[in-house]
Each structure stands twice: as C-alpha cells, then as structure tokens.
Amino acid sequence: MHRYDRPRRQFAIALSGLAGFVDAVGFLSAGGYFVSFMSGNTTRLGVALGVDPVQALLPALLITGFLCGVTAGALIALHTGRLRKPAVLALVAGLLLAGAGARAAGAENPMLLALVLAMGAINNTFQRGGEVTVGLTYMTGALVRLGKGFALWLAGKAEPGWPAWGALWAGLLCGAVLGAFLQDRLPQGCLWIAGAWAMAMVPVAFRLPAES
C-alpha cells in the first residue's frame, strides 16, 4: 500500500470502503456471518463443527463461495493483462447488481451467493507479479503493517507512506458504517447503491493501468 502513488492509494481506500459496505449488508442479512471476512467465518465453522455440526453448513458454503469468487477474479485477471483492474471490477459490479436483483425477487440465498462471489473477486484488483498486493476485504494484515510502521516511526526508521495502511482500514470501517445504516433504513436499495459504486470504479480503473 505504502509503495503505491496517491491515486492508487485513494482507489484502494474507495474499494475497501465498498467491501466494508457489502460485508455489513451481508452480515446483517446472514444472521452474523460474513461475505468478505473469511477468518470470522472459519472460526464460526470450527465452533459449529465442535458444538453443533448442523450449523456448519452456512459458513462452509460462504467460504466455498468466496474461494470461487477469488478463482473467477484471478482467471479474469490472468486473461485481461493490464486491463485487469476494470475487468475485475466489472465482474464485481455485475455480481453486486445480480445480488440486488435477487434481493428484489426475495431470493436471499442467491443474493448472499452473489455478494460472497463479488467479495472474493475484488481481491484480485491489486496485483504485482501475479501476487495480490493489497487485500481489500480483510484488515488484519493492514493493521499488522500499520503497527510495524508505527514501531519503525518511533525508532526513526519508518518508510514514507506507512500511515496509508491505517487509511485502508478506516475505509473499510466507514464503508461498514454506511452499509449498516442503509441496510437498516433502505434494505431494498442498498445493494443497488453498492453495484453503482462498483460501476463507478470501472472508469477510474481505466486511468490506473494494472501493475506488471
């Protein structure tokens, strides 16, 4: 994150906000399960397997869906080269709009599937040398890097731009606040907003060619 220029950092923060927005909507819709935070779902899967295996089905399906979304996004990234950012985000936008349509039709399970696929796919947006460089839907790594940067700053050895990891985390938090607010007050409209948000990021991505 700290090695990217300012436009790419701002782009990453905007996408992290989108991920937080969608995860908050999914969390409230799925009774406390996540559509982007698979560490939480893995813990819940383990608890269910240890206490009540019947309850393990939903987290297992969400984890599987997320993995499928990552795979689909990675395949698109591989085949679109330097256009992978807009291509991946077009897929994300399509999935989010499909989720909004499923909710409008009263199909909650297909809606959750579309959301978890989208959140898996979005993590392919930032790559370098074929490796994901910025995880947009999980913040543990960002907080670790923020803490490490703070330690180096205290020691007088910090690299420029290290606070950007904190901004990435704050983006997810602010998105989650907005998603929860709109899920509570505009449940039929919030996913259309998420889809429009993703679509608005596509032309921005065209101005930010993918890293090699």
JOKA-V735506 format. One record per residue. N is the residue number from 1. PSI is psi in whole degrees, 0 to 359 (none if undefined). OMEGA is omega in degrees with one decimal (none if undefined). BURIAL is 1 if it has 9 or more other ideal C-beta (glycine too) atoms within 8 Angstrom, else 0. Layout:
N/PSI/OMEGA/BURIAL
N/PSI/OMEGA/BURIAL
This chain:
1/312/-175.8/1
2/348/178.5/1
3/355/178.2/0
4/156/175.7/1
5/172/-174.5/0
6/314/179.1/0
7/320/179.6/0
8/324/176.1/1
9/314/179.9/1
10/322/177.5/0
11/315/179.0/1
12/319/179.9/1
13/320/177.8/1
14/320/178.9/1
15/326/174.9/1
16/322/175.4/1
17/319/176.8/1
18/317/179.2/1
19/318/177.3/1
20/319/178.1/1
21/308/-176.9/1
22/320/-178.5/1
23/323/177.4/1
24/317/177.1/1
25/314/179.7/1
26/319/-179.8/1
27/314/-179.2/1
28/334/-179.0/1
29/334/-173.7/1
30/15/176.0/1
31/40/175.8/0
32/11/171.6/0
33/164/-172.2/1
34/151/172.7/1
35/355/176.6/1
36/339/-174.4/1
37/90/-173.0/1
38/342/173.4/1
39/316/177.4/0
40/317/178.7/1
41/325/178.5/1
42/319/176.1/1
43/316/179.1/0
44/325/175.4/1
45/314/179.3/1
46/318/178.4/0
47/316/-179.8/0
48/317/179.9/1
49/328/-179.9/0
50/336/-173.3/0
51/312/-175.0/0
52/86/-173.5/0
53/335/179.0/0
54/327/-178.4/0
55/358/-177.3/0
56/347/-173.4/1
57/312/-175.4/0
58/308/178.6/1
59/326/177.9/1
60/317/179.2/1
61/322/178.4/0
62/318/178.1/1
63/317/178.4/1
64/317/178.6/0
65/319/178.5/1
66/315/179.3/1
67/319/177.1/1
68/321/178.1/1
69/317/176.8/1
70/315/-179.0/1
71/314/179.7/1
72/316/178.6/1
73/321/179.6/1
74/320/178.2/1
75/318/177.5/0
76/317/178.8/1
77/320/-179.7/1
78/325/-173.6/0
79/356/-178.5/0
80/356/173.6/1
81/234/-174.9/0
82/353/175.0/0
83/16/-173.9/1
84/327/179.2/1
85/302/179.5/1
86/327/-179.6/1
87/314/179.0/1
88/318/-178.2/1
89/330/173.7/1
90/320/175.4/1
91/315/-179.9/1
92/314/179.9/1
93/316/179.2/1
94/318/179.2/0
95/320/179.4/1
96/321/176.9/1
97/325/174.6/1
98/320/176.4/1
99/320/177.4/1
100/319/177.8/1
101/321/178.4/0
102/320/177.9/1
103/318/179.2/1
104/330/179.4/0
105/0/179.4/0
106/18/-178.1/0
107/88/-174.0/0
108/320/-178.5/1
109/313/173.4/0
110/326/176.6/1
111/312/-180.0/1
112/322/177.3/1
113/315/179.6/1
114/320/-178.7/1
115/316/-177.2/1
116/325/174.1/1
117/316/-180.0/1
118/317/-178.1/1
119/330/172.0/1
120/315/-176.7/1
121/323/-172.3/1
122/338/-179.0/1
123/354/175.6/1
124/5/-175.9/1
125/314/-177.9/1
126/112/179.4/1
127/154/170.9/1
128/125/-177.5/0
129/30/179.4/0
130/0/-178.9/0
131/142/176.5/0
132/127/-177.6/0
133/335/178.7/0
134/113/173.9/1
135/120/-172.9/1
136/343/-174.7/1
137/1/179.6/1
138/134/-169.0/1
139/1/179.1/1
140/314/179.1/0
141/321/179.2/0
142/319/179.6/1
143/324/175.5/1
144/315/-180.0/0
145/325/175.7/1
146/314/178.6/1
147/320/177.8/0
148/318/178.0/1
149/322/178.7/1
150/320/178.1/1
151/316/178.7/0
152/325/176.9/1
153/317/178.2/1
154/329/179.8/0
155/1/180.0/0
156/23/-176.4/0
157/18/-173.8/0
158/145/172.2/1
159/147/178.1/0
160/143/173.6/0
161/3/-176.5/1
162/331/178.1/1
163/348/179.6/0
164/332/177.0/1
165/325/175.6/1
166/323/177.9/1
167/323/177.5/1
168/316/177.2/1
169/316/-179.6/1
170/326/176.9/1
171/315/178.6/1
172/318/179.5/1
173/313/-178.7/1
174/321/176.6/1
175/320/179.4/1
176/321/177.5/1
177/313/-178.9/1
178/319/179.2/1
179/317/178.9/1
180/319/180.0/1
181/314/-176.9/0
182/328/175.0/1
183/324/-179.8/1
184/324/-172.4/0
185/339/-178.1/0
186/61/-171.9/0
187/328/-179.7/1
188/348/-177.0/0
189/342/-170.0/0
190/324/-179.5/1
191/332/172.0/1
192/323/176.8/1
193/317/178.2/1
194/317/177.8/1
195/318/178.0/1
196/322/177.1/0
197/311/179.8/1
198/318/178.8/1
199/323/179.2/1
200/336/179.3/0
201/341/-177.5/1
202/308/178.5/1
203/329/174.8/0
204/318/-179.5/1
205/327/178.4/1
206/333/179.7/1
207/358/178.9/0
208/80/-177.6/1
209/145/-178.6/0
210/147/177.3/1
211/153/179.3/0
212/none/none/0
